Amino acid sequence: MAARISCLIAVILAFFITLPTQASLFSPQANSRFVPVDQAFTFDFNQQGSEVALSWKVKQGYYLYRQQIHISAQQAQIAPVTLPLGQPHEDEFYGKSEIYPQDLHLPVQLQQAAQGATLSVTYQGCAAAGFCYPPETRTIPLSPLSASAASPALSAQPAPATPLPFSPLWALLIGIGVAFTPCVLPMYPLIAGIILGGQRSGSLPRLFSLAVIYVLGMALTYTLLGVVVAAAGLRFQAALQHPYVLIGLSLIFTLLALSMFGLFQLQLPASMQTRLTLWSNRQQGGSLPGVFLMGALAGLICSPCTTAPLSAILLYIAQSGNLWAGAGTLWLYAVGMGLPLIAVTMFGNRLLPKSGPWMQTVKQGFGFVILALPVFLLERVLGELWGMRLWSALGIAFFAWAFCSSLRGNGGRWRLVQIVMLAAALICARPLQEWVWGAPATSPTAARLPFQRILSAPQLDAALQQAKGRVTMVDLYADWCVACKEFEKYTFSDPGVQAALSHMQLLQADVTANNAADNALLQHLQVAGLPTILFFDAEGREIPDSRVAGFLNAEDFRTHLQNRVR
């Protein structure tokens, strides 16, 4: 009796011990070391009044891509969403990016929501071990919310997706530089005489106060311009981030830069300039109110040398949508232009440098400063790689121009400057070398595998029926899958792997679009993410325990083929 009980216990134990093995034989997913997307990134949301709290619980060893999180509203309006800074991440194929390897909490501020309004949240992530999930989109139902019931506290805090390249302090330096252009500097002695009302006598504090009042009047005009443009940019900030708008702004910046190079002139119509000048001349020089009004009117009279920089700064402010930055930037720009004028008013012409061709060089130099803005904007549209190429081209152009300008000088000092300019141009040319001449080959390029493309489950079934007695390998690929590209470069290019696959039918499905057909194919094959490679026998049945999920190097993949695929 005891022997029978012992035998029964042994049979039961053997059954439970072999359960994992049975599962691996009959479930194609069981051998995967990666969890489903809902377990990798547990998504939740909660609406409290005008705020919708989004949260992701990120499993250890997984991460979300910051740039792959997109939020859009249907029948509702939301305030611009600013994602928190992520952890820097870099891979061979996609370059630098930001990821969230930890839990993420994101508040979304509703401005209004109609009955039946929804919020669409799209996100995408990967496993650190080399496995990526398709983009997931969740639709969140929203409770109705009127515009008056929305909290104004958070709706007034929009921020641009990418910080602008210049701080307002740069405007002070630009203003000082513009003061030394050929259209502005020669006018300062005349303007100083008008400010003083033709009277050179007076105490130094009196002269200083008159000059400062004139500059403050000019600064007031520019500050009001900055506030108006920033307010318009704040209202239309979402539209200003559209790729077509960014391209249009880039073309405008380029035209403004060309005007600084002397191709054409930008200025107010002559009739308007004459009228403003007459109004300014009617003011009484030497009196504080009159001088202040003269400065305010002078801010509206743009010379050919100041129109392009001022227009560029105004467009820059519109992109920022920041009222304080807009006002401060234009105020500092006006103060920068006014500092040399204050010096001339107090001490006379002896402090001014002698006019000459160098002023034209200063003007052209500002053309390159303005050209930096379209490069910055186009980098958002074209991506980091093309952005680097544009910065490289701009650097080459600037240092080549500086080299040609330095040829006018004589002496050893100018020879040193020329050598430095040439060296800088060569350094800037480095990012363009691989693009123009191609990257240096480190090894002979291996032949690509002769994949047959399939788009749907019916196409897969038809291809399996035409296998002609061969084993079939199905590779599921997407451009957003880093490990898929690693498979192509490091595994499928290996001669040993290619020899092992030479007798197989090779199929590949590109699911980059992540559309309905792609999702239907992934569901049909019970695939959670990529890369995933499946093997089917000659009868069209998936070979048990042969599925590959995640990256394998060439050696491990050859071993897998030898042990699991027959």
Wavefront OBJ file of the C-alpha trace (Angstrom):
o trace
v 0.000 0.000 0.000
v 2.790 2.392 0.962
v 4.529 1.652 -2.327
v 1.364 2.561 -4.293
v 0.967 5.863 -2.389
v 4.632 6.705 -3.009
v 4.208 5.963 -6.708
v 1.087 8.182 -6.886
v 2.883 11.055 -5.169
v 5.811 10.698 -7.575
v 3.470 10.849 -10.595
v 1.715 13.986 -9.250
v 5.037 15.700 -8.531
v 6.335 14.802 -11.968
v 3.197 16.319 -13.528
v 3.569 19.648 -11.753
v 7.328 19.794 -12.248
v 6.935 19.386 -16.006
v 4.164 22.000 -16.316
v 6.595 24.731 -17.464
v 7.969 22.399 -20.107
v 4.468 21.570 -21.324
v 3.647 25.271 -21.500
v 6.727 25.943 -23.582
v 5.720 23.235 -25.999
v 2.140 24.384 -26.546
v 2.336 28.180 -26.049
v 4.384 30.251 -28.484
v 4.524 33.125 -25.988
v 5.687 31.194 -22.970
v 9.351 31.251 -23.840
v 9.369 35.042 -24.045
v 11.375 36.743 -21.354
v 9.475 39.996 -21.972
v 6.163 40.960 -20.391
v 3.127 42.316 -22.295
v 3.012 46.049 -22.863
v 0.320 46.574 -20.210
v 2.643 45.085 -17.615
v 5.733 46.904 -18.855
v 3.956 50.280 -18.787
v 0.872 50.248 -16.577
v -1.156 53.272 -17.673
v -3.761 55.028 -15.531
v -5.597 58.349 -15.473
v -7.775 60.381 -13.144
v -9.771 63.560 -13.819
v -10.322 66.034 -11.004
v -12.186 69.052 -12.324
v -10.070 70.744 -14.972
v -6.987 68.592 -14.392
v -6.404 65.141 -15.855
v -3.583 63.252 -14.156
v -1.836 60.729 -16.427
v 0.494 58.159 -14.920
v 2.666 55.306 -16.136
v 4.101 52.677 -13.818
v 7.278 51.597 -15.616
v 8.547 48.110 -14.850
v 12.210 47.807 -13.912
v 14.357 47.170 -16.987
v 11.965 49.006 -19.323
v 11.691 52.631 -20.424
v 9.413 55.062 -22.278
v 10.640 57.408 -25.008
v 9.989 61.064 -24.178
v 9.588 62.081 -27.823
v 7.053 59.298 -28.435
v 4.511 60.637 -25.929
v 1.781 62.565 -27.758
v -1.467 63.932 -26.341
v -4.389 65.237 -28.396
v -7.937 66.216 -27.483
v -11.181 65.552 -29.335
v -14.071 67.993 -28.712
v -11.951 69.603 -26.002
v -9.180 72.140 -25.562
v -6.097 71.577 -23.422
v -3.246 73.819 -22.344
v 0.164 73.094 -23.896
v 1.693 70.080 -22.148
v 5.316 70.278 -21.038
v 6.930 66.879 -20.537
v 9.491 66.619 -17.735
v 13.112 66.191 -18.685
v 14.078 62.568 -19.192
v 17.254 60.611 -18.716
v 19.723 61.076 -21.609
v 19.870 58.004 -23.831
v 21.866 57.248 -26.958
v 21.911 54.318 -29.342
v 23.697 53.603 -32.583
v 20.768 54.081 -34.937
v 18.645 56.886 -33.461
v 21.309 58.983 -31.785
v 20.523 60.996 -28.677
v 17.096 60.943 -27.054
v 15.475 61.093 -23.633
v 13.812 58.213 -21.824
v 11.806 57.596 -18.664
v 13.122 54.443 -16.956
v 11.018 55.214 -13.888
v 7.356 55.961 -13.139
v 5.989 59.006 -14.941
v 3.254 61.380 -13.752
v 1.942 64.017 -16.135
v -0.791 66.611 -15.413
v -2.917 67.830 -18.320
v -4.896 71.042 -17.850
v -8.313 71.170 -19.534
v -9.545 74.524 -20.813
v -12.935 73.216 -21.869
v -14.543 69.895 -22.771
v -17.837 69.178 -24.511
v -20.145 66.246 -23.887
v -18.461 63.101 -25.218
v -14.998 64.674 -25.311
v -11.991 62.363 -25.216
v -8.240 62.555 -24.781
v -5.923 60.414 -26.936
v -2.615 59.472 -25.328
v 0.058 57.770 -27.444
v 3.266 56.357 -25.984
v 5.966 53.882 -26.938
v 8.789 52.186 -25.085
v 11.303 49.377 -25.065
v 13.031 46.900 -22.810
v 16.661 47.573 -22.008
v 17.453 43.991 -23.047
v 16.569 44.763 -26.682
v 12.820 44.541 -27.251
v 10.479 47.346 -28.373
v 6.705 47.631 -28.213
v 4.568 49.210 -30.943
v 3.154 52.664 -30.159
v 0.147 52.357 -27.857
v -2.794 54.767 -28.037
v -5.277 55.020 -25.172
v -8.529 56.978 -25.426
v -9.674 58.625 -22.195
v -13.296 59.787 -21.725
v -13.522 63.304 -20.294
v -16.178 64.811 -18.074
v -17.762 67.963 -19.559
v -16.101 71.209 -18.516
v -17.033 74.783 -19.406
v -14.393 77.395 -20.149
v -15.429 79.452 -17.114
v -15.013 76.460 -14.792
v -11.460 75.720 -15.942
v -8.724 76.817 -13.584
v -6.659 79.654 -15.077
v -3.644 78.915 -12.927
v -2.037 76.308 -15.115
v -3.438 77.396 -18.473
v -1.180 80.438 -18.464
v 2.018 78.469 -18.264
v 2.778 77.306 -21.778
v 6.356 76.552 -22.625
v 7.981 75.947 -25.979
v 8.876 72.382 -26.802
v 12.482 73.337 -27.349
v 14.260 76.235 -25.663
v 15.255 79.065 -27.946
v 18.985 79.434 -28.542
v 19.499 82.992 -27.238
v 18.854 84.546 -23.858
v 17.555 88.146 -23.741
v 21.028 89.256 -22.657
v 22.189 88.530 -26.207
v 19.919 91.363 -27.330
v 22.094 93.846 -25.418
v 25.184 92.693 -27.318
v 23.298 92.748 -30.626
v 22.120 96.294 -29.917
v 25.675 97.433 -29.205
v 26.876 95.761 -32.403
v 24.114 97.347 -34.518
v 25.204 100.752 -33.200
v 28.509 100.303 -35.048
v 26.972 99.574 -38.469
v 27.428 102.126 -41.301
v 23.789 103.291 -41.151
v 23.812 104.087 -37.420
v 27.222 105.152 -36.108
v 27.724 108.196 -38.388
v 24.311 109.527 -37.288
v 25.129 109.627 -33.562
v 26.869 113.050 -33.545
v 23.871 114.556 -35.368
v 21.384 112.894 -32.992
v 23.413 114.086 -29.997
v 23.201 117.663 -31.289
v 19.424 117.380 -31.704
v 19.071 115.989 -28.165
v 20.991 118.951 -26.722
v 19.031 121.457 -28.774
v 22.206 122.834 -30.294
v 23.613 123.784 -26.880
v 26.888 122.118 -25.913
v 27.174 123.870 -22.568
v 25.810 122.179 -19.464
v 26.862 120.026 -16.577
v 27.818 116.403 -17.099
v 24.802 115.120 -15.092
v 22.515 117.248 -17.293
v 23.998 115.823 -20.471
v 23.771 112.303 -19.056
v 20.115 112.703 -18.072
v 19.137 114.019 -21.522
v 20.880 111.130 -23.284
v 19.387 108.530 -20.939
v 15.882 109.993 -21.346
v 16.244 109.766 -25.144
v 17.374 106.135 -24.914
v 14.529 105.285 -22.502
v 12.016 106.789 -24.930
v 13.448 104.630 -27.708
v 13.439 101.623 -25.359
v 9.761 102.212 -24.533
v 8.807 101.885 -28.196
v 10.812 98.687 -28.607
v 9.463 97.237 -25.346
v 5.860 97.790 -26.436
v 6.685 96.110 -29.748
v 8.111 93.152 -27.842
v 5.023 92.808 -25.636
v 2.635 92.953 -28.604
v 4.576 90.399 -30.641
v 5.060 88.058 -27.653
v 1.330 88.225 -26.870
v 0.510 87.315 -30.472
v 3.011 84.485 -30.332
v 1.489 83.238 -27.066
v -1.954 83.127 -28.656
v -0.793 81.274 -31.757
v 2.070 79.331 -30.203
v 0.776 75.923 -31.268
v 0.506 77.113 -34.884
v 3.998 78.608 -34.708
v 5.397 75.126 -33.990
v 3.900 73.611 -37.174
v 6.595 72.424 -39.604
v 5.255 74.554 -42.485
v 5.267 77.654 -40.270
v 8.803 76.903 -39.103
v 9.938 76.536 -42.720
v 8.245 79.832 -43.622
v 9.888 81.634 -40.708
v 13.230 80.171 -41.741
v 12.822 81.628 -45.238
v 12.004 85.044 -43.740
v 15.080 84.893 -41.501
v 17.196 83.989 -44.528
v 15.871 86.995 -46.466
v 16.608 89.254 -43.489
v 20.159 87.915 -43.380
v 20.617 88.512 -47.115
v 19.649 92.146 -46.600
v 22.516 92.459 -44.111
v 24.868 91.185 -46.826
v 23.767 94.051 -49.084
v 21.653 92.126 -51.607
v 18.733 94.516 -50.976
v 17.568 97.047 -48.394
v 14.739 96.767 -45.868
v 13.305 99.942 -44.351
v 10.072 101.826 -43.791
v 8.563 103.582 -46.821
v 10.169 106.983 -47.418
v 6.877 108.839 -46.880
v 6.374 107.278 -43.454
v 9.980 107.955 -42.454
v 9.635 111.590 -43.506
v 6.452 112.048 -41.484
v 7.974 110.493 -38.359
v 11.103 112.620 -38.778
v 9.008 115.809 -39.035
v 7.122 114.897 -35.850
v 10.427 114.263 -34.105
v 11.918 117.572 -35.279
v 8.980 119.509 -33.839
v 9.993 118.422 -30.341
v 12.093 120.796 -28.307
v 15.675 119.637 -27.846
v 17.226 120.168 -24.444
v 13.978 119.524 -22.519
v 13.305 116.177 -20.867
v 9.723 115.661 -22.207
v 10.725 116.680 -25.720
v 13.800 114.455 -25.732
v 11.774 111.494 -24.427
v 9.217 111.879 -27.219
v 12.004 112.219 -29.782
v 13.452 108.913 -28.594
v 10.061 107.191 -28.737
v 9.549 108.353 -32.332
v 13.119 107.406 -33.262
v 12.337 103.827 -32.278
v 9.841 103.691 -35.144
v 12.299 104.991 -37.754
v 14.218 101.911 -38.912
v 17.316 102.327 -41.037
v 18.406 99.644 -43.530
v 20.972 98.379 -41.003
v 18.498 98.031 -38.114
v 15.421 96.656 -39.892
v 16.747 93.119 -40.393
v 18.096 92.591 -36.833
v 14.943 94.095 -35.313
v 12.675 91.919 -37.487
v 14.697 88.826 -36.579
v 14.409 89.583 -32.857
v 10.649 90.165 -33.198
v 10.182 86.798 -34.921
v 12.335 85.193 -32.240
v 10.073 86.693 -29.562
v 6.954 85.457 -31.356
v 8.396 81.939 -31.203
v 8.963 82.222 -27.444
v 5.466 83.474 -26.596
v 6.907 84.830 -23.324
v 5.699 88.349 -22.452
v 8.483 89.103 -19.973
v 11.162 87.787 -22.299
v 9.666 89.774 -25.182
v 9.649 93.038 -23.270
v 13.078 92.461 -21.740
v 14.689 91.432 -25.012
v 13.611 94.558 -26.900
v 14.412 96.823 -23.927
v 17.955 95.458 -23.759
v 18.288 95.764 -27.537
v 17.361 99.465 -27.359
v 19.693 100.077 -24.414
v 22.526 98.401 -26.338
v 21.953 100.720 -29.296
v 21.785 103.706 -26.946
v 24.990 103.162 -24.964
v 27.293 104.618 -27.669
v 24.848 107.517 -28.094
v 25.067 108.315 -24.369
v 28.862 108.356 -24.630
v 28.773 110.690 -27.670
v 26.291 113.036 -25.978
v 28.452 113.351 -22.865
v 31.971 113.386 -24.290
v 31.625 114.296 -27.960
v 32.957 112.626 -31.108
v 36.399 111.887 -29.689
v 35.170 108.578 -28.222
v 33.839 107.307 -31.545
v 36.076 105.133 -33.705
v 36.891 106.461 -37.140
v 34.409 105.418 -39.820
v 35.639 102.964 -42.406
v 35.085 99.621 -44.171
v 35.104 97.851 -40.804
v 31.521 99.054 -40.205
v 30.369 97.150 -43.292
v 32.107 94.070 -41.883
v 30.131 94.462 -38.637
v 26.904 94.657 -40.625
v 27.726 91.496 -42.585
v 28.684 89.715 -39.377
v 25.162 90.267 -38.087
v 23.908 88.550 -41.212
v 25.500 85.319 -39.968
v 23.958 85.858 -36.517
v 20.525 86.059 -38.153
v 21.274 82.949 -40.265
v 21.703 80.952 -37.060
v 17.972 81.315 -36.336
v 16.683 79.464 -39.453
v 19.171 76.679 -38.780
v 17.789 76.342 -35.256
v 14.181 76.265 -36.501
v 14.864 73.824 -39.349
v 16.597 71.489 -36.909
v 13.177 70.922 -35.308
v 11.713 69.905 -38.674
v 14.580 67.977 -40.276
v 15.961 66.257 -37.186
v 19.280 66.279 -35.384
v 21.333 64.777 -38.230
v 20.350 67.383 -40.810
v 20.541 70.057 -38.127
v 24.180 69.161 -37.551
v 24.833 69.394 -41.292
v 23.222 72.839 -41.472
v 25.242 74.086 -38.486
v 28.335 72.712 -40.193
v 27.539 74.533 -43.445
v 26.880 77.783 -41.566
v 30.164 77.443 -39.690
v 32.088 76.872 -42.928
v 30.437 79.918 -44.536
v 31.174 82.152 -41.535
v 34.822 81.206 -41.157
v 35.384 81.380 -44.926
v 33.927 84.912 -44.884
v 36.082 85.802 -41.870
v 39.160 84.444 -43.674
v 38.429 86.523 -46.782
v 37.842 89.602 -44.625
v 41.156 89.086 -42.830
v 43.039 89.165 -46.164
v 42.690 92.961 -46.158
v 45.035 93.200 -43.199
v 48.812 93.002 -43.288
v 51.313 91.755 -40.751
v 51.998 88.647 -38.734
v 48.960 89.141 -36.521
v 46.620 88.864 -39.499
v 48.442 85.761 -40.720
v 47.687 84.125 -37.387
v 44.024 85.119 -37.696
v 43.878 83.607 -41.183
v 45.358 80.313 -39.964
v 42.824 80.167 -37.119
v 39.929 80.856 -39.524
v 41.059 78.094 -41.902
v 41.446 75.617 -39.044
v 37.980 76.485 -37.724
v 36.464 76.000 -41.193
v 38.071 72.547 -41.462
v 36.710 71.574 -38.054
v 33.215 72.718 -39.055
v 33.447 70.652 -42.249
v 33.860 67.381 -40.348
v 30.108 66.530 -40.049
v 29.701 66.990 -43.813
v 32.496 64.632 -44.831
v 30.642 61.362 -44.247
v 27.510 62.774 -45.908
v 29.294 63.956 -49.067
v 31.894 61.212 -49.504
v 30.322 58.471 -47.426
v 31.452 56.897 -44.200
v 34.697 54.941 -44.346
v 34.007 51.267 -44.739
v 35.200 49.255 -41.774
v 34.408 45.908 -43.358
v 33.016 44.595 -46.639
v 29.256 45.044 -46.871
v 27.482 41.725 -46.606
v 24.658 40.866 -48.962
v 21.181 41.482 -47.592
v 18.879 38.550 -47.032
v 16.376 38.047 -49.881
v 13.224 38.690 -47.848
v 9.800 38.466 -49.443
v 7.541 41.238 -48.101
v 4.153 40.442 -46.607
v 1.534 42.900 -45.377
v -1.235 40.843 -43.793
v -2.210 37.501 -42.307
v -3.791 36.258 -45.590
v -0.547 37.012 -47.435
v 1.355 35.091 -44.760
v -0.953 32.071 -45.121
v -0.583 32.152 -48.904
v 3.207 32.312 -48.652
v 3.287 29.383 -46.204
v 1.304 27.265 -48.662
v 3.933 27.985 -51.330
v 6.908 27.041 -49.145
v 7.595 23.961 -51.324
v 8.638 21.781 -48.422
v 10.936 24.381 -46.861
v 11.021 25.856 -43.385
v 9.797 29.477 -43.351
v 11.266 32.277 -41.246
v 9.070 35.343 -40.618
v 10.866 38.491 -39.445
v 8.688 41.221 -37.926
v 10.402 44.583 -38.426
v 9.742 48.296 -37.724
v 11.805 51.448 -38.114
v 11.123 52.412 -34.482
v 12.632 49.126 -33.269
v 16.314 49.597 -32.420
v 16.965 45.881 -31.958
v 15.451 45.173 -35.401
v 18.164 47.318 -36.959
v 20.762 45.546 -34.821
v 19.498 42.229 -36.208
v 19.970 43.538 -39.753
v 23.445 44.950 -39.172
v 25.041 42.410 -36.857
v 23.114 39.129 -37.157
v 21.589 38.810 -40.627
v 24.831 40.064 -42.210
v 26.859 37.203 -40.707
v 27.941 34.667 -43.386
v 27.270 31.738 -41.051
v 23.724 32.932 -40.371
v 23.114 33.506 -44.074
v 24.332 29.998 -44.855
v 22.031 28.505 -42.207
v 19.055 30.428 -43.638
v 19.834 29.710 -47.283
v 17.496 26.705 -47.456
v 14.561 28.554 -45.845
v 11.788 30.708 -47.236
v 12.381 34.199 -45.812
v 9.416 36.494 -45.148
v 9.424 39.957 -43.579
v 6.564 42.146 -42.390
v 7.241 45.864 -41.917
v 4.852 47.140 -39.223
v 6.379 50.605 -38.900
v 3.080 52.331 -39.727
v 1.357 50.592 -36.798
v -1.957 50.803 -38.675
v -4.971 48.516 -38.456
v -3.489 45.935 -40.843
v -0.223 45.850 -38.895
v -2.032 45.430 -35.585
v -4.208 42.667 -37.039
v -1.099 40.778 -38.181
v 0.572 41.134 -34.772
v -2.578 39.919 -33.021
v -2.899 37.008 -35.446
v 0.651 35.922 -34.582
v 0.238 36.761 -30.863
v 3.216 39.116 -30.932
v 3.635 41.637 -28.105
v 6.597 43.579 -29.481
v 9.644 43.604 -31.709
v 11.959 42.158 -32.787
v 10.117 38.866 -33.070
v 11.144 36.083 -35.454
v 8.943 33.043 -36.087
v 9.687 29.720 -37.781
v 7.130 27.535 -39.573
v 7.601 23.968 -40.752
v 6.911 22.701 -44.271
v 3.212 22.201 -43.411
v 2.808 25.833 -42.309
v 2.686 25.146 -38.558
v 4.816 27.198 -36.176
v 7.707 25.113 -34.859
v 7.292 24.761 -31.069
v 9.761 26.635 -28.887
v 11.431 28.273 -31.892
v 10.175 31.832 -31.553
v 12.808 34.547 -30.984
v 11.824 37.657 -29.006
v 14.522 40.274 -28.515
v 17.972 40.679 -30.000
v 20.378 37.758 -30.483
v 23.891 38.148 -31.822
v 25.068 36.036 -34.749
v 26.566 33.244 -32.633
v 23.509 32.877 -30.400
v 21.186 33.005 -33.399
v 23.135 30.242 -35.179
v 22.939 28.139 -32.022
v 19.192 28.759 -31.851
v 18.776 27.626 -35.455
v 20.756 24.447 -34.824
v 18.931 23.500 -31.612
v 15.346 24.666 -32.200
v 14.747 24.852 -35.960
v 14.857 21.648 -37.902
l 1 2 3 4 5 6 7 8 9 10 11 12 13 14 15 16 17 18 19 20 21 22 23 24 25 26 27 28 29 30 31 32 33 34 35 36 37 38 39 40 41 42 43 44 45 46 47 48 49 50 51 52 53 54 55 56 57 58 59 60 61 62 63 64 65 66 67 68 69 70 71 72 73 74 75 76 77 78 79 80 81 82 83 84 85 86 87 88 89 90 91 92 93 94 95 96 97 98 99 100 101 102 103 104 105 106 107 108 109 110 111 112 113 114 115 116 117 118 119 120 121 122 123 124 125 126 127 128 129 130 131 132 133 134 135 136 137 138 139 140 141 142 143 144 145 146 147 148 149 150 151 152 153 154 155 156 157 158 159 160 161 162 163 164 165 166 167 168 169 170 171 172 173 174 175 176 177 178 179 180 181 182 183 184 185 186 187 188 189 190 191 192 193 194 195 196 197 198 199 200 201 202 203 204 205 206 207 208 209 210 211 212 213 214 215 216 217 218 219 220 221 222 223 224 225 226 227 228 229 230 231 232 233 234 235 236 237 238 239 240 241 242 243 244 245 246 247 248 249 250 251 252 253 254 255 256 257 258 259 260 261 262 263 264 265 266 267 268 269 270 271 272 273 274 275 276 277 278 279 280 281 282 283 284 285 286 287 288 289 290 291 292 293 294 295 296 297 298 299 300 301 302 303 304 305 306 307 308 309 310 311 312 313 314 315 316 317 318 319 320 321 322 323 324 325 326 327 328 329 330 331 332 333 334 335 336 337 338 339 340 341 342 343 344 345 346 347 348 349 350 351 352 353 354 355 356 357 358 359 360 361 362 363 364 365 366 367 368 369 370 371 372 373 374 375 376 377 378 379 380 381 382 383 384 385 386 387 388 389 390 391 392 393 394 395 396 397 398 399 400 401 402 403 404 405 406 407 408 409 410 411 412 413 414 415 416 417 418 419 420 421 422 423 424 425 426 427 428 429 430 431 432 433 434 435 436 437 438 439 440 441 442 443 444 445 446 447 448 449 450 451 452 453 454 455 456 457 458 459 460 461 462 463 464 465 466 467 468 469 470 471 472 473 474 475 476 477 478 479 480 481 482 483 484 485 486 487 488 489 490 491 492 493 494 495 496 497 498 499 500 501 502 503 504 505 506 507 508 509 510 511 512 513 514 515 516 517 518 519 520 521 522 523 524 525 526 527 528 529 530 531 532 533 534 535 536 537 538 539 540 541 542 543 544 545 546 547 548 549 550 551 552 553 554 555 556 557 558 559 560 561 562 563 564 565 566
